[in-house]
Amino acid sequence: MYDDDNKKKPKTIQDLLLEYSGQVLDLNRLSDYDRASMTYFTDPKVCRQPRLHITISLDVTEDHRAFIDRAKPEDTFTGYLTWALLATIHRHSYLSWRYIHGVWYAFDDLPLFIPVATGMPGNRLDSVLLKNIAATDWESFSLRYKSAIEQSRRCWSNPFEDQLHWSVYHFIGNLPGIQFTSLMIHESGIETTRPIFYFGHRYEDRGNLFVPFTVQFHHATFDPVLLEKFIADFQELLASGRN
C-alpha cells in the first residue's frame, strides 16, 4: 500500500527531479577515480556484471537491549534498523546517485520502498512507499512505518506500474524467516545503479544477537572500501540511540 502522499505520480524525468529534489550531477567536481568508475562500470561492452553482493552478520546485541528498554508500543526493532539504515544512506551521497538514460543525477529526498510479507496465501507480498523522509526523526518514522505496514497487509498495490520511479527508490527489505549467510538479489532490466539492502532472521550466538545484512551495490557508485565506512557509520548511528 502506498503512503497517502503518493497518489499522484509524475511522468517525466523533470517531474521526477522536482518531486525527489534531484539535479544533474556535476561530474567535473568528482575525483578522477569516481569519473573513471562511473564510465567503466556502466558500459556493458567492458563490464558485464557491475554489481557486487556482500553479506555480513551485524552484532546488534546492545542496540536491541537498549531499544527494548525504551520502545513505545508502536515501535519495532526492524523499523528502527530500517530508519537507521536510511539515515546512514543519506549521509553517503553516492547511494543517492542514479544513472538514467545515460545521464547521472543526484537526489536529496528519494522515497523508501519496502517489500512486505502479508502472511496471506494469495497476495503474499505487498509493498510500502514512504516519501518525504530525508530528515525524519525516529519517532516520526516509527509512526509512519507502522501505519504503512498495517495498511499494506489490507490491500494489494502494484509497485511496478511506474517502472522509472520504481527503479530509483531506496530499497530496504527484510526476510525475518530466513537466517541467510548470503543473498543474491535479482537485477532489474532498468538499470539506474540504485543499491538494495536486506535484513534477515535475527539469531543468537554465544549470548550475542546478530542479524544477517546483505548489500547489493553498483560498482559505478560504491565499492567495498566505501562499504566499510558505511557499515561503521550505520553501527555508530545505531549505538547513538542507546545514549
C-alpha positions as CSV (number, residue, x, y, z in Angstrom):
1,M,0.0,0.0,0.0
2,Y,1.4,3.3,-1.0
3,D,1.6,6.2,1.5
4,D,-1.3,8.7,1.3
5,D,1.1,11.3,-0.2
6,N,1.9,9.1,-3.2
7,K,-1.4,9.2,-5.1
8,K,-0.1,11.4,-8.0
9,K,2.8,10.2,-10.0
10,P,4.9,12.5,-12.2
11,K,5.5,11.1,-15.7
12,T,8.7,12.7,-16.9
13,I,12.4,13.0,-15.8
14,Q,11.8,16.6,-14.9
15,D,8.9,15.8,-12.7
16,L,11.0,13.1,-11.1
17,L,13.7,15.6,-10.3
18,L,11.3,18.1,-9.0
19,E,9.4,15.7,-6.7
20,Y,12.5,14.0,-5.3
21,S,14.9,17.0,-5.1
22,G,17.1,15.8,-7.9
23,Q,19.6,17.5,-10.2
24,V,22.1,16.6,-12.9
25,L,25.3,15.5,-11.2
26,D,28.3,17.7,-11.9
27,L,30.9,15.1,-12.9
28,N,33.7,17.7,-13.0
29,R,33.5,18.1,-9.2
30,L,34.3,14.4,-8.7
31,S,37.6,12.6,-8.4
32,D,39.4,11.1,-11.3
33,Y,38.7,7.6,-9.8
34,D,35.0,8.3,-9.5
35,R,34.6,9.5,-13.1
36,A,36.6,6.5,-14.4
37,S,34.5,4.0,-12.4
38,M,31.2,5.6,-13.4
39,T,32.3,5.3,-17.1
40,Y,33.7,1.8,-16.9
41,F,31.1,0.1,-14.8
42,T,28.1,1.5,-16.8
43,D,29.5,0.3,-20.1
44,P,28.1,-3.3,-20.8
45,K,30.7,-3.8,-23.5
46,V,33.5,-3.7,-21.0
47,C,31.8,-4.8,-17.7
48,R,29.1,-7.4,-17.9
49,Q,28.4,-7.7,-14.2
50,P,28.9,-4.3,-12.4
51,R,27.0,-5.3,-9.2
52,L,28.5,-6.9,-6.1
53,H,26.7,-8.7,-3.3
54,I,28.2,-8.7,0.2
55,T,26.6,-10.3,3.3
56,I,27.7,-9.8,6.8
57,S,26.4,-10.6,10.3
58,L,25.8,-7.4,12.3
59,D,26.1,-7.7,16.1
60,V,23.1,-5.8,17.4
61,T,23.2,-7.1,21.0
62,E,23.5,-3.9,22.9
63,D,21.4,-1.9,20.4
64,H,18.5,-4.4,20.8
65,R,18.7,-4.4,24.6
66,A,18.6,-0.6,24.7
67,F,15.8,-0.5,22.2
68,I,13.6,-2.8,24.2
69,D,14.2,-0.7,27.3
70,R,12.8,2.5,25.7
71,A,10.5,1.2,23.0
72,K,6.9,2.5,22.7
73,P,4.0,0.2,21.7
74,E,4.2,1.3,18.1
75,D,8.0,0.7,17.8
76,T,9.6,-2.3,16.2
77,F,13.3,-3.2,16.1
78,T,13.0,-3.9,12.4
79,G,11.6,-0.4,11.9
80,Y,14.5,1.0,14.0
81,L,17.1,-0.9,11.9
82,T,15.3,0.4,8.7
83,W,15.3,4.0,10.0
84,A,19.0,3.9,11.0
85,L,20.0,2.4,7.7
86,L,18.1,5.0,5.7
87,A,19.7,7.8,7.8
88,T,23.1,6.3,7.0
89,I,22.3,6.2,3.3
90,H,21.5,9.9,3.4
91,R,25.0,10.5,4.9
92,H,26.6,8.8,1.9
93,S,25.7,10.8,-1.3
94,Y,27.0,8.1,-3.7
95,L,24.0,5.9,-2.7
96,S,21.5,8.6,-4.0
97,W,23.1,8.9,-7.4
98,R,21.1,7.4,-10.3
99,Y,22.1,6.8,-13.9
100,I,19.1,7.3,-16.1
101,H,19.2,7.2,-19.9
102,G,22.9,8.0,-20.0
103,V,22.8,10.9,-17.5
104,W,23.9,11.0,-13.9
105,Y,21.6,12.5,-11.3
106,A,21.9,13.2,-7.6
107,F,18.8,13.1,-5.4
108,D,18.3,14.5,-1.9
109,D,14.9,13.0,-1.0
110,L,14.2,9.7,-2.7
111,P,11.3,7.6,-1.3
112,L,11.9,4.4,0.6
113,F,10.4,1.2,-0.9
114,I,9.8,-1.7,1.5
115,P,8.5,-5.1,0.4
116,V,6.2,-6.6,3.0
117,A,5.2,-10.2,3.6
118,T,1.4,-10.1,4.2
119,G,1.1,-13.6,5.8
120,M,-1.7,-14.3,3.3
121,P,-1.8,-17.3,0.8
122,G,-2.8,-15.1,-2.2
123,N,-1.1,-11.7,-2.2
124,R,1.8,-12.9,-0.1
125,L,3.8,-9.8,-0.8
126,D,2.8,-6.2,-0.8
127,S,4.8,-3.0,-0.6
128,V,5.2,0.3,1.3
129,L,6.4,3.5,-0.2
130,L,7.3,6.3,2.2
131,K,8.0,9.7,0.8
132,N,9.5,13.0,2.1
133,I,11.5,11.2,4.8
134,A,15.1,12.6,4.2
135,A,15.1,14.4,7.6
136,T,12.6,12.3,9.5
137,D,13.5,11.5,13.1
138,W,12.9,8.1,14.7
139,E,9.7,8.9,16.5
140,S,8.0,10.3,13.3
141,F,9.4,7.5,11.2
142,S,8.2,4.8,13.6
143,L,4.6,6.1,13.4
144,R,4.5,6.3,9.6
145,Y,6.3,2.9,9.3
146,K,3.8,1.1,11.5
147,S,0.8,2.7,9.8
148,A,2.0,1.9,6.3
149,I,2.9,-1.7,7.2
150,E,-0.6,-2.2,8.6
151,Q,-2.3,-0.7,5.5
152,S,-0.1,-2.8,3.2
153,R,-1.5,-6.0,4.7
154,R,-5.1,-5.0,4.0
155,C,-4.9,-4.4,0.2
156,W,-2.7,-5.0,-2.8
157,S,-1.0,-2.3,-4.7
158,N,1.3,-2.8,-7.7
159,P,4.7,-1.2,-7.1
160,F,5.8,-1.7,-10.8
161,E,3.2,0.5,-12.5
162,D,5.7,3.3,-12.9
163,Q,8.9,1.5,-13.8
164,L,11.1,4.6,-13.9
165,H,10.1,5.6,-10.3
166,W,10.4,2.0,-9.1
167,S,14.0,1.9,-10.4
168,V,15.2,4.9,-8.4
169,Y,13.6,4.3,-4.9
170,H,15.7,3.4,-2.0
171,F,15.1,-0.3,-1.3
172,I,15.3,-1.9,2.1
173,G,13.9,-5.4,2.5
174,N,13.5,-7.8,5.4
175,L,13.3,-11.6,5.4
176,P,12.5,-12.3,9.0
177,G,12.1,-16.1,8.5
178,I,15.4,-16.7,6.7
179,Q,18.8,-16.8,8.5
180,F,20.8,-16.4,5.3
181,T,24.5,-16.4,5.1
182,S,24.4,-14.9,1.6
183,L,21.7,-13.5,-0.6
184,M,21.8,-13.0,-4.4
185,I,19.3,-10.3,-5.4
186,H,17.6,-10.1,-8.8
187,E,18.8,-7.3,-11.1
188,S,16.3,-5.0,-12.8
189,G,16.4,-4.6,-16.6
190,I,16.0,-0.9,-15.9
191,E,19.5,-0.1,-14.6
192,T,19.7,3.1,-12.5
193,T,22.6,2.0,-10.2
194,R,20.5,2.0,-7.1
195,P,21.6,-0.2,-4.2
196,I,19.4,-2.8,-2.5
197,F,19.6,-3.8,1.2
198,Y,18.1,-6.7,3.0
199,F,18.0,-7.8,6.7
200,G,17.5,-11.5,7.6
201,H,16.3,-13.5,10.6
202,R,17.9,-12.4,13.9
203,Y,19.8,-15.2,15.8
204,E,21.8,-15.7,18.9
205,D,25.3,-17.0,19.1
206,R,27.2,-17.3,22.5
207,G,24.8,-14.9,24.1
208,N,25.0,-12.2,21.4
209,L,22.3,-11.2,19.0
210,F,23.1,-11.0,15.3
211,V,21.2,-10.0,12.1
212,P,22.2,-11.0,8.6
213,F,22.7,-8.0,6.4
214,T,23.1,-8.0,2.6
215,V,24.1,-5.1,0.4
216,Q,23.8,-5.3,-3.4
217,F,25.5,-2.2,-4.9
218,H,26.6,-1.0,-8.3
219,H,30.3,-0.6,-8.7
220,A,29.9,2.7,-10.6
221,T,28.9,4.5,-7.4
222,F,30.1,2.3,-4.5
223,D,32.8,-0.2,-3.6
224,P,34.0,-2.4,-0.7
225,V,36.2,0.4,0.7
226,L,33.2,2.8,0.9
227,L,31.1,0.0,2.3
228,E,33.4,-0.5,5.2
229,K,32.9,3.1,6.2
230,F,29.2,2.9,5.5
231,I,28.8,-0.1,7.9
232,A,30.8,1.7,10.6
233,D,28.6,4.8,10.3
234,F,25.5,2.6,10.4
235,Q,26.6,0.8,13.6
236,E,27.6,4.2,15.1
237,L,24.1,5.6,14.4
238,L,22.5,2.5,15.9
239,A,24.7,2.9,19.0
240,S,23.9,6.6,19.3
241,G,20.3,5.6,20.0
242,R,21.4,3.9,23.2
243,N,22.6,7.2,24.7
